[in-house]
């Protein structure tokens, strides 16, 4: 983030209000959509029901379970089928990229 004096500053995303966190994550997703899939990225994860959203980084997937690390460092697990189709596609692409690099 650039301050009024032109200097750059860093801050924890968790310091922002939830709506602002979602905005930043959406911007990051569009700005870095061509980012190499092997690099974990904080993103806004949406659930298939359309109601629940979390901001987290992909950690791993095993079987039908995805592990995500929230901003506060806690790991949460979710069934792949409970994520939005866009996020399911992202996980599948990550897994394919990981297999390819082995």
N, CA, C and O atoms as CSV, one atom per row, in Angstrom:
chain,resi,resn,atom,element,x,y,z
A,1,UNK,N,N,0.847,-1.157,0.000
A,1,UNK,CA,C,0.000,0.000,0.000
A,1,UNK,C,C,0.901,1.231,0.000
A,1,UNK,O,O,1.923,1.262,0.685
A,2,UNK,N,N,0.518,2.234,-0.766
A,2,UNK,CA,C,1.306,3.452,-0.839
A,2,UNK,C,C,0.680,4.524,0.045
A,2,UNK,O,O,-0.515,4.806,-0.049
A,3,UNK,N,N,1.497,5.110,0.897
A,3,UNK,CA,C,1.032,6.171,1.784
A,3,UNK,C,C,1.047,7.501,1.030
A,3,UNK,O,O,1.568,7.597,-0.081
A,4,UNK,N,N,0.465,8.522,1.657
A,4,UNK,CA,C,0.374,9.844,1.025
A,4,UNK,C,C,1.736,10.417,0.680
A,4,UNK,O,O,1.861,11.168,-0.287
A,5,UNK,N,N,2.771,10.074,1.462
A,5,UNK,CA,C,4.111,10.600,1.198
A,5,UNK,C,C,4.847,9.804,0.116
A,5,UNK,O,O,6.014,10.074,-0.170
A,6,UNK,N,N,4.164,8.826,-0.482
A,6,UNK,CA,C,4.759,8.044,-1.563
A,6,UNK,C,C,5.512,6.805,-1.107
A,6,UNK,O,O,5.945,6.011,-1.942
A,7,UNK,N,N,5.678,6.621,0.200
A,7,UNK,CA,C,6.382,5.450,0.717
A,7,UNK,C,C,5.437,4.246,0.764
A,7,UNK,O,O,4.231,4.376,0.971
A,8,UNK,N,N,6.033,3.081,0.564
A,8,UNK,CA,C,5.267,1.844,0.612
A,8,UNK,C,C,5.168,1.363,2.056
A,8,UNK,O,O,6.094,1.552,2.845
A,9,UNK,N,N,4.050,0.746,2.394
A,9,UNK,CA,C,3.880,0.157,3.711
A,9,UNK,C,C,3.178,-1.191,3.578
A,9,UNK,O,O,2.380,-1.396,2.663
A,10,UNK,N,N,3.472,-2.082,4.473
A,10,UNK,CA,C,2.821,-3.382,4.498
A,10,UNK,C,C,1.935,-3.466,5.732
A,10,UNK,O,O,2.211,-2.826,6.747
A,11,UNK,N,N,0.887,-4.245,5.644
A,11,UNK,CA,C,0.015,-4.452,6.788
A,11,UNK,C,C,-0.638,-5.818,6.652
A,11,UNK,O,O,-0.689,-6.398,5.567
A,12,UNK,N,N,-1.133,-6.312,7.766
A,12,UNK,CA,C,-1.818,-7.596,7.772
A,12,UNK,C,C,-3.197,-7.416,7.157
A,12,UNK,O,O,-3.927,-6.487,7.502
A,13,UNK,N,N,-3.544,-8.307,6.251
A,13,UNK,CA,C,-4.862,-8.258,5.626
A,13,UNK,C,C,-5.958,-8.382,6.675
A,13,UNK,O,O,-7.050,-7.838,6.508
A,14,UNK,N,N,-5.668,-9.093,7.749
A,14,UNK,CA,C,-6.666,-9.301,8.802
A,14,UNK,C,C,-7.023,-8.005,9.534
A,14,UNK,O,O,-8.015,-7.970,10.262
A,15,UNK,N,N,-6.230,-6.934,9.354
A,15,UNK,CA,C,-6.536,-5.660,9.988
A,15,UNK,C,C,-7.701,-4.951,9.290
A,15,UNK,O,O,-8.303,-4.043,9.864
A,16,UNK,N,N,-8.019,-5.355,8.071
A,16,UNK,CA,C,-9.100,-4.725,7.315
A,16,UNK,C,C,-10.454,-5.301,7.710
A,16,UNK,O,O,-10.542,-6.409,8.237
A,17,UNK,N,N,-11.495,-4.542,7.450
A,17,UNK,CA,C,-12.851,-5.055,7.634
A,17,UNK,C,C,-13.071,-6.190,6.634
A,17,UNK,O,O,-12.409,-6.242,5.597
A,18,UNK,N,N,-13.988,-7.087,6.939
A,18,UNK,CA,C,-14.229,-8.259,6.106
A,18,UNK,C,C,-14.550,-7.867,4.663
A,18,UNK,O,O,-14.031,-8.484,3.732
A,19,UNK,N,N,-15.380,-6.872,4.466
A,19,UNK,CA,C,-15.721,-6.434,3.113
A,19,UNK,C,C,-14.502,-5.955,2.342
A,19,UNK,O,O,-14.369,-6.218,1.147
A,20,UNK,N,N,-13.615,-5.251,3.034
A,20,UNK,CA,C,-12.385,-4.771,2.397
A,20,UNK,C,C,-11.424,-5.924,2.116
A,20,UNK,O,O,-10.724,-5.921,1.103
A,21,UNK,N,N,-11.391,-6.914,3.018
A,21,UNK,CA,C,-10.572,-8.105,2.785
A,21,UNK,C,C,-11.043,-8.815,1.521
A,21,UNK,O,O,-10.228,-9.233,0.699
A,22,UNK,N,N,-12.354,-8.950,1.368
A,22,UNK,CA,C,-12.919,-9.605,0.186
A,22,UNK,C,C,-12.554,-8.841,-1.082
A,22,UNK,O,O,-12.217,-9.442,-2.102
A,23,UNK,N,N,-12.623,-7.500,-1.011
A,23,UNK,CA,C,-12.275,-6.675,-2.165
A,23,UNK,C,C,-10.816,-6.892,-2.561
A,23,UNK,O,O,-10.511,-7.078,-3.739
A,24,UNK,N,N,-9.915,-6.869,-1.574
A,24,UNK,CA,C,-8.490,-7.053,-1.850
A,24,UNK,C,C,-8.246,-8.438,-2.454
A,24,UNK,O,O,-7.495,-8.568,-3.421
A,25,UNK,N,N,-8.870,-9.457,-1.897
A,25,UNK,CA,C,-8.685,-10.815,-2.424
A,25,UNK,C,C,-9.214,-10.942,-3.846
A,25,UNK,O,O,-8.580,-11.579,-4.688
A,26,UNK,N,N,-10.367,-10.343,-4.121
A,26,UNK,CA,C,-10.903,-10.384,-5.479
A,26,UNK,C,C,-9.964,-9.680,-6.454
A,26,UNK,O,O,-9.743,-10.153,-7.568
A,27,UNK,N,N,-9.415,-8.545,-6.022
A,27,UNK,CA,C,-8.464,-7.823,-6.871
A,27,UNK,C,C,-7.224,-8.671,-7.118
A,27,UNK,O,O,-6.746,-8.754,-8.250
A,28,UNK,N,N,-6.693,-9.308,-6.060
A,28,UNK,CA,C,-5.515,-10.161,-6.213
A,28,UNK,C,C,-5.786,-11.309,-7.187
A,28,UNK,O,O,-4.938,-11.640,-8.016
A,29,UNK,N,N,-6.970,-11.910,-7.081
A,29,UNK,CA,C,-7.318,-13.017,-7.970
A,29,UNK,C,C,-7.287,-12.576,-9.424
A,29,UNK,O,O,-6.778,-13.295,-10.283
A,30,UNK,N,N,-7.833,-11.386,-9.704
A,30,UNK,CA,C,-7.858,-10.929,-11.094
A,30,UNK,C,C,-6.486,-10.441,-11.544
A,30,UNK,O,O,-6.090,-10.672,-12.687
A,31,UNK,N,N,-5.764,-9.774,-10.664
A,31,UNK,CA,C,-4.451,-9.237,-11.036
A,31,UNK,C,C,-3.410,-10.329,-11.232
A,31,UNK,O,O,-2.498,-10.184,-12.045
A,32,UNK,N,N,-3.545,-11.411,-10.493
A,32,UNK,CA,C,-2.550,-12.479,-10.549
A,32,UNK,C,C,-3.143,-13.790,-11.049
A,32,UNK,O,O,-2.707,-14.869,-10.648
A,33,UNK,N,N,-4.135,-13.692,-11.923
A,33,UNK,CA,C,-4.797,-14.904,-12.409
A,33,UNK,C,C,-3.855,-15.800,-13.199
A,33,UNK,O,O,-4.096,-17.003,-13.303
A,34,UNK,N,N,-2.795,-15.243,-13.754
A,34,UNK,CA,C,-1.841,-16.045,-14.516
A,34,UNK,C,C,-0.673,-16.514,-13.651
A,34,UNK,O,O,0.308,-17.054,-14.162
A,35,UNK,N,N,-0.786,-16.302,-12.321
A,35,UNK,CA,C,0.281,-16.701,-11.404
A,35,UNK,C,C,0.477,-18.215,-11.483
A,35,UNK,O,O,-0.476,-18.976,-11.649
A,36,UNK,N,N,1.711,-18.617,-11.362
A,36,UNK,CA,C,2.039,-20.030,-11.388
A,36,UNK,C,C,1.287,-20.743,-10.269
A,36,UNK,O,O,1.299,-20.300,-9.121
A,37,UNK,N,N,0.632,-21.853,-10.614
A,37,UNK,CA,C,-0.207,-22.556,-9.657
A,37,UNK,C,C,0.565,-23.183,-8.507
A,37,UNK,O,O,-0.025,-23.505,-7.475
A,38,UNK,N,N,1.861,-23.362,-8.660
A,38,UNK,CA,C,2.631,-23.978,-7.585
A,38,UNK,C,C,2.887,-23.008,-6.435
A,38,UNK,O,O,3.352,-23.417,-5.371
A,39,UNK,N,N,2.586,-21.722,-6.642
A,39,UNK,CA,C,2.790,-20.717,-5.605
A,39,UNK,C,C,1.486,-20.503,-4.851
A,39,UNK,O,O,0.508,-20.045,-5.442
A,40,UNK,N,N,1.445,-20.824,-3.550
A,40,UNK,CA,C,0.215,-20.618,-2.789
A,40,UNK,C,C,-0.139,-19.132,-2.733
A,40,UNK,O,O,0.739,-18.273,-2.645
A,41,UNK,N,N,-1.401,-18.855,-2.785
A,41,UNK,CA,C,-1.863,-17.477,-2.803
A,41,UNK,C,C,-3.075,-17.331,-1.907
A,41,UNK,O,O,-3.950,-18.197,-1.892
A,42,UNK,N,N,-3.130,-16.249,-1.165
A,42,UNK,CA,C,-4.320,-15.953,-0.378
A,42,UNK,C,C,-5.422,-15.587,-1.357
A,42,UNK,O,O,-5.227,-14.778,-2.264
A,43,UNK,N,N,-6.564,-16.190,-1.159
A,43,UNK,CA,C,-7.675,-15.914,-2.061
A,43,UNK,C,C,-8.987,-15.974,-1.298
A,43,UNK,O,O,-9.050,-16.472,-0.174
A,44,UNK,N,N,-10.003,-15.471,-1.909
A,44,UNK,CA,C,-11.343,-15.522,-1.343
A,44,UNK,C,C,-11.981,-16.823,-1.815
A,44,UNK,O,O,-12.225,-17.009,-3.007
A,45,UNK,N,N,-12.247,-17.711,-0.879
A,45,UNK,CA,C,-12.864,-19.004,-1.186
A,45,UNK,C,C,-14.359,-18.876,-0.936
A,45,UNK,O,O,-14.793,-18.362,0.095
A,46,UNK,N,N,-15.131,-19.351,-1.894
A,46,UNK,CA,C,-16.588,-19.295,-1.773
A,46,UNK,C,C,-17.129,-20.720,-1.683
A,46,UNK,O,O,-16.611,-21.636,-2.322
A,47,UNK,N,N,-18.152,-20.886,-0.900
A,47,UNK,CA,C,-18.780,-22.189,-0.788
A,47,UNK,C,C,-19.938,-22.286,-1.774
A,47,UNK,O,O,-20.514,-21.277,-2.179
A,48,UNK,N,N,-20.265,-23.511,-2.148
A,48,UNK,CA,C,-21.267,-23.759,-3.185
A,48,UNK,C,C,-22.629,-23.168,-2.821
A,48,UNK,O,O,-23.399,-22.804,-3.710
A,49,UNK,N,N,-22.933,-23.069,-1.531
A,49,UNK,CA,C,-24.234,-22.518,-1.122
A,49,UNK,C,C,-24.331,-21.018,-1.382
A,49,UNK,O,O,-25.417,-20.445,-1.302
A,50,UNK,N,N,-23.198,-20.376,-1.695
A,50,UNK,CA,C,-23.189,-18.952,-2.007
A,50,UNK,C,C,-23.227,-18.056,-0.786
A,50,UNK,O,O,-23.067,-16.842,-0.908
A,51,UNK,N,N,-23.433,-18.624,0.374
A,51,UNK,CA,C,-23.544,-17.841,1.598
A,51,UNK,C,C,-22.201,-17.616,2.276
A,51,UNK,O,O,-21.856,-16.491,2.635
A,52,UNK,N,N,-21.449,-18.693,2.447
A,52,UNK,CA,C,-20.225,-18.627,3.235
A,52,UNK,C,C,-19.018,-18.327,2.351
A,52,UNK,O,O,-18.898,-18.846,1.241
A,53,UNK,N,N,-18.122,-17.475,2.865
A,53,UNK,CA,C,-16.869,-17.139,2.191
A,53,UNK,C,C,-15.781,-17.090,3.253
A,53,UNK,O,O,-16.034,-16.707,4.396
A,54,UNK,N,N,-14.579,-17.475,2.875
A,54,UNK,CA,C,-13.447,-17.303,3.780
A,54,UNK,C,C,-12.245,-16.825,2.977
A,54,UNK,O,O,-12.150,-17.063,1.773
A,55,UNK,N,N,-11.348,-16.162,3.647
A,55,UNK,CA,C,-10.098,-15.729,3.036
A,55,UNK,C,C,-9.025,-16.652,3.583
A,55,UNK,O,O,-8.802,-16.727,4.791
A,56,UNK,N,N,-8.371,-17.349,2.677
A,56,UNK,CA,C,-7.401,-18.353,3.118
A,56,UNK,C,C,-6.437,-18.690,1.985
A,56,UNK,O,O,-6.601,-18.262,0.843
A,57,UNK,N,N,-5.429,-19.473,2.351
A,57,UNK,CA,C,-4.436,-19.958,1.397
A,57,UNK,C,C,-4.583,-21.470,1.283
A,57,UNK,O,O,-4.781,-22.153,2.288
A,58,UNK,N,N,-4.485,-21.995,0.064
A,58,UNK,CA,C,-4.545,-23.431,-0.159
A,58,UNK,C,C,-3.337,-24.085,0.499
A,58,UNK,O,O,-2.206,-23.634,0.321
A,59,UNK,N,N,-3.580,-25.149,1.261
A,59,UNK,CA,C,-2.502,-25.885,1.901
A,59,UNK,C,C,-2.333,-27.234,1.224
A,59,UNK,O,O,-1.238,-27.575,0.775
A,60,UNK,N,N,-3.419,-28.005,1.148
A,60,UNK,CA,C,-3.338,-29.334,0.547
A,60,UNK,C,C,-4.735,-29.871,0.275
A,60,UNK,O,O,-5.745,-29.307,0.695
A,61,UNK,N,N,-4.746,-30.974,-0.440
A,61,UNK,CA,C,-5.993,-31.701,-0.668
A,61,UNK,C,C,-5.667,-33.183,-0.591
A,61,UNK,O,O,-4.662,-33.647,-1.131
A,62,UNK,N,N,-6.523,-33.899,0.078
A,62,UNK,CA,C,-6.341,-35.338,0.223
A,62,UNK,C,C,-7.700,-35.975,0.052
A,62,UNK,O,O,-8.623,-35.716,0.824
A,63,UNK,N,N,-7.817,-36.817,-0.974
A,63,UNK,CA,C,-9.125,-37.400,-1.257
A,63,UNK,C,C,-10.089,-36.297,-1.646
A,63,UNK,O,O,-9.846,-35.549,-2.594
A,64,UNK,N,N,-11.172,-36.204,-0.916
A,64,UNK,CA,C,-12.181,-35.184,-1.200
A,64,UNK,C,C,-12.157,-34.044,-0.183
A,64,UNK,O,O,-13.115,-33.277,-0.086
A,65,UNK,N,N,-11.062,-33.930,0.577
A,65,UNK,CA,C,-10.954,-32.903,1.613
A,65,UNK,C,C,-9.844,-31.908,1.260
A,65,UNK,O,O,-8.738,-32.297,0.884
A,66,UNK,N,N,-10.163,-30.628,1.388
A,66,UNK,CA,C,-9.221,-29.551,1.103
A,66,UNK,C,C,-8.854,-28.874,2.425
A,66,UNK,O,O,-9.724,-28.588,3.247
A,67,UNK,N,N,-7.565,-28.625,2.618
A,67,UNK,CA,C,-7.103,-27.892,3.808
A,67,UNK,C,C,-6.733,-26.480,3.389
A,67,UNK,O,O,-5.996,-26.269,2.426
A,68,UNK,N,N,-7.265,-25.514,4.138
A,68,UNK,CA,C,-7.038,-24.103,3.866
A,68,UNK,C,C,-6.532,-23.428,5.134
A,68,UNK,O,O,-6.992,-23.735,6.234
A,69,UNK,N,N,-5.589,-22.511,4.979
A,69,UNK,CA,C,-5.059,-21.780,6.129
A,69,UNK,C,C,-5.653,-20.379,6.144
A,69,UNK,O,O,-5.455,-19.588,5.222
A,70,UNK,N,N,-6.383,-20.095,7.208
A,70,UNK,CA,C,-6.998,-18.771,7.372
A,70,UNK,C,C,-5.936,-17.719,7.695
A,70,UNK,O,O,-4.782,-18.052,7.964
A,71,UNK,N,N,-6.333,-16.468,7.667
A,71,UNK,CA,C,-5.405,-15.369,7.955
A,71,UNK,C,C,-4.817,-15.457,9.359
A,71,UNK,O,O,-3.684,-15.032,9.584
A,72,UNK,N,N,-5.575,-16.003,10.298
A,72,UNK,CA,C,-5.071,-16.091,11.674
A,72,UNK,C,C,-4.176,-17.310,11.881
A,72,UNK,O,O,-3.718,-17.560,12.996
A,73,UNK,N,N,-3.922,-18.078,10.804
A,73,UNK,CA,C,-3.022,-19.219,10.868
A,73,UNK,C,C,-3.693,-20.556,11.115
A,73,UNK,O,O,-3.062,-21.601,10.956
A,74,UNK,N,N,-4.956,-20.544,11.500
A,74,UNK,CA,C,-5.640,-21.809,11.741
A,74,UNK,C,C,-5.925,-22.523,10.422
A,74,UNK,O,O,-6.156,-21.897,9.388
A,75,UNK,N,N,-5.901,-23.836,10.491
A,75,UNK,CA,C,-6.181,-24.659,9.314
A,75,UNK,C,C,-7.628,-25.125,9.391
A,75,UNK,O,O,-8.068,-25.623,10.427
A,76,UNK,N,N,-8.349,-24.971,8.329
A,76,UNK,CA,C,-9.708,-25.496,8.265
A,76,UNK,C,C,-9.779,-26.508,7.135
A,76,UNK,O,O,-9.053,-26.402,6.146
A,77,UNK,N,N,-10.639,-27.468,7.285
A,77,UNK,CA,C,-10.832,-28.482,6.250
A,77,UNK,C,C,-12.254,-28.381,5.730
A,77,UNK,O,O,-13.198,-28.142,6.482
A,78,UNK,N,N,-12.382,-28.568,4.432
A,78,UNK,CA,C,-13.698,-28.520,3.799
A,78,UNK,C,C,-13.769,-29.597,2.733
A,78,UNK,O,O,-12.766,-29.941,2.107
A,79,UNK,N,N,-14.966,-30.121,2.537
A,79,UNK,CA,C,-15.157,-31.072,1.449
A,79,UNK,C,C,-15.058,-30.311,0.131
A,79,UNK,O,O,-15.612,-29.221,-0.015
A,80,UNK,N,N,-14.353,-30.897,-0.815
A,80,UNK,CA,C,-14.185,-30.250,-2.119
A,80,UNK,C,C,-15.541,-29.915,-2.743
A,80,UNK,O,O,-15.707,-28.848,-3.333
A,81,UNK,N,N,-16.498,-30.814,-2.614
A,81,UNK,CA,C,-17.816,-30.613,-3.216
A,81,UNK,C,C,-18.581,-29.449,-2.593
A,81,UNK,O,O,-19.543,-28.960,-3.185
A,82,UNK,N,N,-18.169,-29.000,-1.408
A,82,UNK,CA,C,-18.850,-27.882,-0.737
A,82,UNK,C,C,-18.341,-26.530,-1.234
A,82,UNK,O,O,-18.960,-25.498,-0.974
A,83,UNK,N,N,-17.207,-26.534,-1.952
A,83,UNK,CA,C,-16.654,-25.292,-2.489
A,83,UNK,C,C,-17.341,-24.925,-3.796
A,83,UNK,O,O,-17.940,-25.779,-4.449
A,84,UNK,N,N,-17.256,-23.666,-4.174
A,84,UNK,CA,C,-17.832,-23.212,-5.438
A,84,UNK,C,C,-17.157,-23.936,-6.602
A,84,UNK,O,O,-16.053,-24.459,-6.454
A,85,UNK,N,N,-17.808,-23.966,-7.736
A,85,UNK,CA,C,-17.230,-24.660,-8.899
A,85,UNK,C,C,-15.906,-24.017,-9.313
A,85,UNK,O,O,-14.992,-24.715,-9.753
A,86,UNK,N,N,-15.796,-22.692,-9.175
A,86,UNK,CA,C,-14.551,-21.992,-9.512
A,86,UNK,C,C,-13.422,-22.449,-8.588
A,86,UNK,O,O,-12.302,-22.675,-9.046
A,87,UNK,N,N,-13.707,-22.585,-7.298
A,87,UNK,CA,C,-12.685,-23.015,-6.351
A,87,UNK,C,C,-12.354,-24.496,-6.513
A,87,UNK,O,O,-11.206,-24.895,-6.317
A,88,UNK,N,N,-13.334,-25.310,-6.866
A,88,UNK,CA,C,-13.065,-26.722,-7.149
A,88,UNK,C,C,-12.115,-26.839,-8.340
A,88,UNK,O,O,-11.192,-27.654,-8.338
A,89,UNK,N,N,-12.358,-26.017,-9.345
A,89,UNK,CA,C,-11.490,-26.010,-10.527
A,89,UNK,C,C,-10.069,-25.579,-10.143
A,89,UNK,O,O,-9.094,-26.166,-10.612
A,90,UNK,N,N,-9.956,-24.559,-9.294
A,90,UNK,CA,C,-8.647,-24.091,-8.836
A,90,UNK,C,C,-7.897,-25.216,-8.122
A,90,UNK,O,O,-6.715,-25.439,-8.386
A,91,UNK,N,N,-8.574,-25.921,-7.224
A,91,UNK,CA,C,-7.940,-27.025,-6.490
A,91,UNK,C,C,-7.485,-28.107,-7.457
A,91,UNK,O,O,-6.364,-28.605,-7.355
A,92,UNK,N,N,-8.345,-28.468,-8.388
A,92,UNK,CA,C,-7.983,-29.511,-9.356
A,92,UNK,C,C,-6.792,-29.088,-10.218
A,92,UNK,O,O,-5.937,-29.917,-10.532
A,93,UNK,N,N,-6.724,-27.828,-10.600
A,93,UNK,CA,C,-5.584,-27.324,-11.371
A,93,UNK,C,C,-4.315,-27.355,-10.527
A,93,UNK,O,O,-3.247,-27.712,-11.025
A,94,UNK,N,N,-4.427,-26.980,-9.244
A,94,UNK,CA,C,-3.265,-27.038,-8.342
A,94,UNK,C,C,-2.748,-28.463,-8.224
A,94,UNK,O,O,-1.543,-28.700,-8.300
A,95,UNK,N,N,-3.656,-29.407,-8.039
A,95,UNK,CA,C,-3.265,-30.804,-7.888
A,95,UNK,C,C,-2.617,-31.331,-9.167
A,95,UNK,O,O,-1.630,-32.065,-9.106
A,96,UNK,N,N,-3.170,-30.958,-10.330
A,96,UNK,CA,C,-2.607,-31.377,-11.599
A,96,UNK,C,C,-1.200,-30.789,-11.786
A,96,UNK,O,O,-0.298,-31.467,-12.276
A,97,UNK,N,N,-1.027,-29.525,-11.393
A,97,UNK,CA,C,0.294,-28.873,-11.513
A,97,UNK,C,C,1.296,-29.553,-10.584
A,97,UNK,O,O,2.458,-29.726,-10.953
A,98,UNK,N,N,0.863,-29.941,-9.385
A,98,UNK,CA,C,1.757,-30.619,-8.441
A,98,UNK,C,C,2.175,-31.994,-8.979
A,98,UNK,O,O,3.337,-32.384,-8.868
A,99,UNK,N,N,1.211,-32.724,-9.564
A,99,UNK,CA,C,1.535,-34.044,-10.138
A,99,UNK,C,C,2.520,-33.901,-11.290
A,99,UNK,O,O,3.447,-34.698,-11.433
A,100,UNK,N,N,2.307,-32.884,-12.103
A,100,UNK,CA,C,3.145,-32.653,-13.264
A,100,UNK,C,C,4.586,-32.351,-12.856
A,100,UNK,O,O,5.529,-32.752,-13.538
A,101,UNK,N,N,4.749,-31.637,-11.734
A,101,UNK,CA,C,6.100,-31.259,-11.308
A,101,UNK,C,C,6.839,-32.385,-10.571
A,101,UNK,O,O,8.035,-32.265,-10.305
A,102,UNK,N,N,6.143,-33.462,-10.244
A,102,UNK,CA,C,6.799,-34.583,-9.549
A,102,UNK,C,C,7.664,-35.400,-10.464
A,102,UNK,O,O,8.279,-36.373,-10.027
